């Protein structure tokens, strides 16, 4: 049974005034009319981010923000990161775009490498340019493990100390 049929059946039960949000890995635009006819209140596309879930819940419940964002606090956090340079190493274009947008919203200056080889080359050529490296684990040409090892063994003055944070979309893989 798919989500639309489940929604339809739930709505047929007496006393079912609960909110129903359909989650889908596909473009929900094609399902929206059928889903709304079945009684769905909203749709969320996977992967689900906390912010999109929060915004959807606020939207369907009509509740105002439970915790109003303080403009000064938000700005204060952004200012703490303003101007720091991050080397984002990610081979997947969509993941790269999402990460870049989030990092830039936090005030960071983002530099991009599409594989481990590019990351090593940019780091070595960048002198003291980077404050942090976000390193995808699985990539073509050179993976994140190899790139990290090469950076750590390099003669670069910050090679042994630059923070390198591993990232992976494959959460089930043991590292």
C-alpha positions as CSV (number, residue, x, y, z in Angstrom):
1,X,0.0,0.0,0.0
2,X,1.4,3.4,-0.9
3,X,1.2,6.6,1.1
4,X,-1.8,7.9,-0.8
5,X,-3.8,4.8,-0.3
6,X,-2.8,4.7,3.4
7,X,-3.9,8.3,3.7
8,X,-7.2,7.6,2.0
9,X,-7.9,4.7,4.4
10,X,-6.9,6.6,7.5
11,X,-9.3,9.4,6.5
12,X,-12.2,6.9,6.2
13,X,-11.8,6.0,9.9
14,X,-14.0,7.9,12.3
15,X,-12.3,10.6,14.4
16,X,-9.2,10.9,12.3
17,X,-8.6,14.6,12.3
18,X,-4.8,14.1,12.7
19,X,-2.3,15.8,10.4
20,X,-1.0,13.6,7.6
21,X,2.3,14.5,5.9
22,X,3.3,12.3,3.0
23,X,7.1,11.6,2.7
24,X,8.4,10.8,-0.7
25,X,11.8,10.2,-2.4
26,X,10.3,11.5,-5.7
27,X,9.0,14.8,-6.9
28,X,5.8,15.2,-4.9
29,X,4.4,17.7,-7.4
30,X,3.1,14.8,-9.5
31,X,1.5,13.2,-6.5
32,X,0.1,16.3,-4.9
33,X,-3.4,16.4,-6.4
34,X,-4.1,12.7,-5.6
35,X,-2.6,13.1,-2.2
36,X,-4.7,16.2,-1.4
37,X,-7.8,14.4,-2.6
38,X,-6.9,11.5,-0.3
39,X,-6.6,13.9,2.6
40,X,-2.9,14.7,3.0
41,X,-2.1,18.0,4.7
42,X,1.4,18.4,3.3
43,X,4.3,16.7,1.5
44,X,8.0,16.4,2.2
45,X,10.7,15.2,-0.2
46,X,13.6,13.1,1.0
47,X,16.2,13.7,2.2
48,X,14.4,15.6,5.0
49,X,16.2,18.4,6.6
50,X,15.3,19.6,10.1
51,X,14.5,23.0,8.8
52,X,12.1,21.8,6.1
53,X,10.4,19.5,8.6
54,X,10.1,22.4,11.1
55,X,8.7,24.8,8.4
56,X,6.2,22.2,7.2
57,X,5.0,21.5,10.7
58,X,4.6,25.3,11.4
59,X,2.8,25.7,8.1
60,X,0.2,22.8,8.6
61,X,-0.4,23.5,12.2
62,X,-0.8,27.3,11.9
63,X,1.3,27.7,15.0
64,X,3.6,30.7,15.1
65,X,7.3,30.0,15.6
66,X,7.6,28.2,18.9
67,X,11.0,29.8,19.5
68,X,11.3,33.2,17.8
69,X,14.7,33.6,16.2
70,X,16.5,36.5,17.7
71,X,17.9,38.6,14.9
72,X,20.9,39.6,17.1
73,X,21.7,36.0,18.1
74,X,21.5,34.8,14.5
75,X,23.7,37.7,13.4
76,X,26.1,37.0,16.2
77,X,26.6,33.4,15.2
78,X,27.0,34.5,11.5
79,X,29.6,37.1,12.5
80,X,31.6,34.5,14.4
81,X,32.1,32.5,11.1
82,X,32.3,35.5,8.8
83,X,35.4,35.4,6.6
84,X,36.6,31.9,7.5
85,X,37.6,29.8,4.5
86,X,36.4,26.3,4.1
87,X,37.5,23.8,1.4
88,X,34.4,21.7,0.6
89,X,35.4,18.5,-1.1
90,X,32.4,16.8,-2.6
91,X,31.9,14.9,-5.9
92,X,28.1,15.0,-6.0
93,X,26.8,18.2,-7.5
94,X,23.5,18.3,-5.6
95,X,25.3,17.6,-2.2
96,X,27.9,20.2,-3.1
97,X,25.3,22.9,-3.9
98,X,23.3,22.3,-0.7
99,X,26.4,22.3,1.5
100,X,27.8,25.4,-0.2
101,X,24.5,27.3,0.3
102,X,24.3,26.3,4.0
103,X,28.0,27.2,4.6
104,X,27.7,30.6,2.8
105,X,24.5,31.4,4.8
106,X,26.7,31.0,7.9
107,X,29.1,33.6,6.6
108,X,31.8,31.2,5.5
109,X,33.9,31.6,2.3
110,X,33.6,28.3,0.4
111,X,36.1,26.9,-2.0
112,X,35.2,23.8,-4.0
113,X,37.1,20.6,-4.9
114,X,35.3,17.8,-6.8
115,X,37.6,15.0,-5.8
116,X,40.5,14.2,-3.4
117,X,43.2,15.0,-5.9
118,X,41.8,18.5,-6.5
119,X,41.5,19.0,-2.7
120,X,45.2,18.1,-2.1
121,X,46.3,20.4,-5.0
122,X,44.2,23.3,-3.7
123,X,45.3,22.8,-0.1
124,X,49.0,22.6,-1.0
125,X,48.8,25.7,-3.3
126,X,46.7,27.7,-0.9
127,X,49.3,28.5,1.7
128,X,47.3,29.4,4.8
129,X,44.1,30.1,3.0
130,X,41.9,27.3,4.5
131,X,40.7,27.2,8.1
132,X,38.8,23.9,7.7
133,X,38.3,21.0,5.2
134,X,35.0,19.2,4.8
135,X,36.0,16.0,3.0
136,X,33.7,13.6,1.3
137,X,34.8,10.0,2.0
138,X,33.9,8.3,-1.3
139,X,35.0,10.1,-4.5
140,X,36.5,9.3,-7.9
141,X,40.1,10.0,-8.7
142,X,41.2,10.0,-5.1
143,X,38.9,9.2,-2.1
144,X,38.8,11.2,1.1
145,X,40.9,8.8,3.1
146,X,43.8,9.0,0.6
147,X,43.5,12.8,0.3
148,X,43.5,13.2,4.0
149,X,46.6,11.0,4.3
150,X,48.4,13.0,1.6
151,X,47.5,16.3,3.3
152,X,48.7,15.0,6.7
153,X,52.0,13.7,5.2
154,X,52.7,16.8,3.2
155,X,55.3,19.4,3.9
156,X,52.6,22.1,4.1
157,X,53.0,24.0,7.5
158,X,49.4,23.3,8.4
159,X,49.2,19.8,6.9
160,X,49.3,18.1,10.3
161,X,46.9,20.5,12.1
162,X,44.2,21.7,9.7
163,X,40.9,20.4,10.9
164,X,39.5,17.8,8.4
165,X,35.9,16.6,8.9
166,X,34.9,13.5,7.1
167,X,31.5,13.5,5.3
168,X,29.5,10.7,3.7
169,X,26.1,10.1,2.3
170,X,26.5,6.4,3.0
171,X,25.6,6.3,6.7
172,X,25.5,2.5,6.7
173,X,29.2,2.1,5.8
174,X,31.5,1.5,8.7
175,X,34.6,3.7,8.6
